[in-house]
Amino acid sequence: MRESFKDSRQSAVISTQSKKPERFFLGDYRVVSVLLLTIYCLLLTSAYAGPPSPFDGEKNINRQAPAFALKDINGNTVSLSSYKGRVVLLNFWATWCPSCREEMPSLNKLSQKLKNMNFSIIEVSADRSVSDVKDYLKKHPSDCTVVVDDSLSVSRSLYKVFVLPTSFLIDKKGIIVKKYYGGEDWDGSEMVSKIESLL
């Protein structure tokens, strides 16, 4: 009887000891998981470095529009400064963005409606590939000037674009007077009147 009690005590000790590595492993796994998650978040932040909040871009309103120069799809340099004295609608978009694709026809219509006026539309693509933009425009032509911000240096660093599409209405003095989040009915009477009031 004493033997069996001793055996059962030993088996209990062995059983407890055999569980210790498992508990250690699980604890170690939690630490590794937290560490990996932290590294992933840091990598994600650096890969998509942008404004810390969607309200950062609001600071540009009623201020001079940040100057930039980007290449169009044919490799020609387009600078915002060359549009001085004109009302400009600066539209940030991407070929993979559904809302951007939806609003593009109305941008074309707006361009046509105001083509004889002192007004221009610059569409800044956030695509990483110029060929993707070219392929898209072959199927869906644009009446506007299209430039490619493949490094996102203009959209994120200068204009603090948080979501696509985002548009900025710039007056003849180069001041940003309005910012638009998401798709818009650009050729609607209210929008056309707003732009005409700046001409």
C-alpha positions as CSV (number, residue, x, y, z in Angstrom):
1,M,0.0,0.0,0.0
2,R,2.9,2.3,0.9
3,E,4.6,1.4,-2.3
4,S,1.6,2.2,-4.4
5,F,1.1,5.6,-2.6
6,K,4.8,6.3,-3.2
7,D,4.4,5.4,-6.9
8,S,1.3,7.6,-7.2
9,R,3.2,10.5,-5.6
10,Q,6.1,10.0,-8.0
11,S,3.8,9.8,-11.0
12,A,2.1,13.0,-9.8
13,V,5.5,14.7,-9.6
14,I,6.5,13.4,-13.0
15,S,3.1,14.5,-14.4
16,T,3.6,18.0,-12.9
17,Q,7.1,18.3,-14.2
18,S,6.1,17.1,-17.6
19,K,3.6,20.0,-17.8
20,K,6.1,22.7,-16.8
21,P,7.9,22.7,-20.2
22,E,4.4,23.0,-21.8
23,R,3.5,26.0,-19.6
24,F,6.9,27.5,-20.3
25,F,6.4,26.9,-24.1
26,L,2.9,28.6,-24.0
27,G,4.2,31.6,-22.1
28,D,7.2,31.8,-24.4
29,Y,4.7,31.6,-27.4
30,R,2.7,34.5,-26.0
31,V,5.9,36.7,-25.7
32,V,6.9,35.7,-29.3
33,S,3.4,36.5,-30.6
34,V,3.4,39.9,-29.0
35,L,6.9,40.6,-30.3
36,L,5.9,39.5,-33.9
37,L,2.7,41.6,-33.7
38,T,4.7,44.6,-32.7
39,I,7.2,44.1,-35.5
40,Y,4.4,43.7,-38.0
41,C,2.7,46.9,-36.9
42,L,6.0,48.8,-37.2
43,L,6.6,47.4,-40.7
44,L,3.0,48.3,-41.6
45,T,3.4,51.8,-40.3
46,S,6.6,52.4,-42.2
47,A,5.3,50.8,-45.4
48,Y,2.2,53.0,-45.4
49,A,3.6,56.1,-43.7
50,G,1.0,58.7,-44.0
51,P,-0.8,61.3,-41.9
52,P,-1.5,60.2,-38.3
53,S,-5.2,61.2,-38.7
54,P,-7.6,62.1,-41.4
55,F,-7.8,65.6,-40.1
56,D,-4.2,66.5,-40.8
57,G,-5.1,67.5,-44.4
58,E,-7.5,70.1,-43.0
59,K,-4.5,72.2,-42.1
60,N,-3.9,73.0,-45.8
61,I,-7.3,74.7,-46.2
62,N,-7.1,78.5,-46.7
63,R,-3.3,78.1,-47.3
64,Q,-1.1,78.1,-50.3
65,A,-1.4,74.8,-52.1
66,P,2.0,72.9,-51.7
67,A,4.0,73.1,-54.9
68,F,4.9,69.9,-56.7
69,A,6.1,68.5,-60.0
70,L,5.2,65.1,-61.3
71,K,5.5,63.1,-64.6
72,D,2.4,62.5,-66.7
73,I,1.9,59.1,-68.3
74,N,4.1,60.1,-71.3
75,G,7.0,61.2,-69.0
76,N,6.5,64.9,-69.3
77,T,6.9,67.0,-66.2
78,V,3.8,68.8,-64.9
79,S,4.2,71.4,-62.2
80,L,1.4,73.0,-60.2
81,S,3.2,76.4,-60.5
82,S,2.5,76.4,-64.2
83,Y,-1.2,76.7,-63.5
84,K,-0.8,79.9,-61.6
85,G,-3.7,82.3,-62.3
86,R,-6.1,79.4,-63.0
87,V,-8.6,77.7,-60.8
88,V,-7.5,74.1,-60.3
89,L,-9.2,71.0,-59.1
90,L,-6.6,68.6,-57.8
91,N,-8.0,65.1,-57.7
92,F,-6.2,62.2,-56.0
93,W,-7.3,58.8,-57.2
94,A,-6.1,55.3,-58.2
95,T,-7.1,52.8,-60.8
96,W,-7.9,50.2,-58.1
97,C,-10.2,52.5,-56.3
98,P,-14.0,51.9,-57.1
99,S,-15.2,55.4,-56.0
100,C,-12.4,57.0,-58.1
101,R,-13.5,55.1,-61.2
102,E,-17.2,56.0,-60.5
103,E,-16.5,59.7,-60.3
104,M,-14.2,60.0,-63.3
105,P,-17.0,60.4,-65.9
106,S,-18.3,63.4,-64.0
107,L,-14.8,64.9,-63.9
108,N,-14.7,64.6,-67.7
109,K,-18.1,66.3,-68.0
110,L,-16.9,69.1,-65.7
111,S,-13.8,69.5,-67.8
112,Q,-16.0,69.8,-70.9
113,K,-18.4,72.3,-69.3
114,L,-15.7,74.6,-68.3
115,K,-13.2,74.0,-71.1
116,N,-13.3,77.6,-72.4
117,M,-12.8,79.1,-68.9
118,N,-9.7,79.6,-66.7
119,F,-10.1,76.2,-65.1
120,S,-8.0,73.0,-65.1
121,I,-8.3,69.5,-63.5
122,I,-5.2,67.6,-62.5
123,E,-5.7,64.0,-61.6
124,V,-2.9,62.6,-59.4
125,S,-2.8,58.9,-59.6
126,A,-1.5,57.0,-56.5
127,D,-0.8,53.9,-58.5
128,R,2.7,52.4,-58.2
129,S,2.9,51.5,-61.8
130,V,2.6,53.9,-64.7
131,S,1.7,51.1,-67.1
132,D,-1.4,50.3,-64.9
133,V,-2.5,53.9,-65.3
134,K,-1.9,53.8,-69.1
135,D,-3.8,50.6,-69.5
136,Y,-6.7,52.0,-67.5
137,L,-6.9,55.2,-69.5
138,K,-6.9,53.3,-72.8
139,K,-10.2,51.8,-71.7
140,H,-11.5,54.9,-69.8
141,P,-10.0,58.0,-71.4
142,S,-9.7,61.2,-69.3
143,D,-10.1,64.8,-70.5
144,C,-7.9,66.0,-67.6
145,T,-4.2,66.2,-67.1
146,V,-3.1,62.9,-65.4
147,V,0.1,62.6,-63.4
148,V,1.5,59.7,-61.5
149,D,2.6,59.9,-57.8
150,D,4.2,56.5,-57.6
151,S,6.3,57.3,-54.5
152,L,3.2,58.9,-52.8
153,S,5.4,61.9,-51.9
154,V,2.8,64.4,-53.0
155,S,-0.4,62.7,-51.9
156,R,0.9,61.6,-48.4
157,S,3.7,64.0,-47.6
158,L,2.4,67.3,-49.0
159,Y,-1.4,66.9,-49.2
160,K,-1.9,64.5,-46.3
161,V,-4.3,62.4,-48.3
162,F,-6.0,59.9,-46.0
163,V,-8.6,58.3,-48.3
164,L,-9.1,58.0,-52.1
165,P,-10.6,59.8,-53.8
166,T,-9.7,63.2,-52.2
167,S,-9.9,66.5,-54.1
168,F,-8.7,70.0,-53.4
169,L,-10.2,73.1,-55.0
170,I,-7.5,75.8,-55.5
171,D,-8.3,79.4,-56.5
172,K,-6.4,81.6,-58.9
173,K,-4.1,82.8,-56.2
174,G,-3.1,79.2,-55.4
175,I,-5.0,79.0,-52.2
176,I,-6.8,75.8,-51.2
177,V,-10.4,76.8,-50.6
178,K,-12.1,73.5,-50.2
179,K,-11.3,69.8,-49.6
180,Y,-13.6,67.0,-50.7
181,Y,-13.5,63.4,-49.3
182,G,-14.8,60.6,-51.4
183,G,-16.5,60.7,-54.8
184,E,-18.5,63.7,-55.9
185,D,-21.0,64.7,-58.6
186,W,-18.5,67.1,-60.2
187,D,-20.7,68.2,-63.1
188,G,-23.8,68.9,-60.9
189,S,-25.1,72.5,-60.9
190,E,-24.1,73.2,-57.3
191,M,-20.5,72.2,-57.9
192,V,-20.3,74.0,-61.2
193,S,-21.6,77.2,-59.5
194,K,-19.1,76.9,-56.8
195,I,-16.2,76.6,-59.2
196,E,-17.6,79.4,-61.5
197,S,-17.7,81.7,-58.4
198,L,-13.9,81.4,-58.2
199,L,-13.3,82.2,-61.9
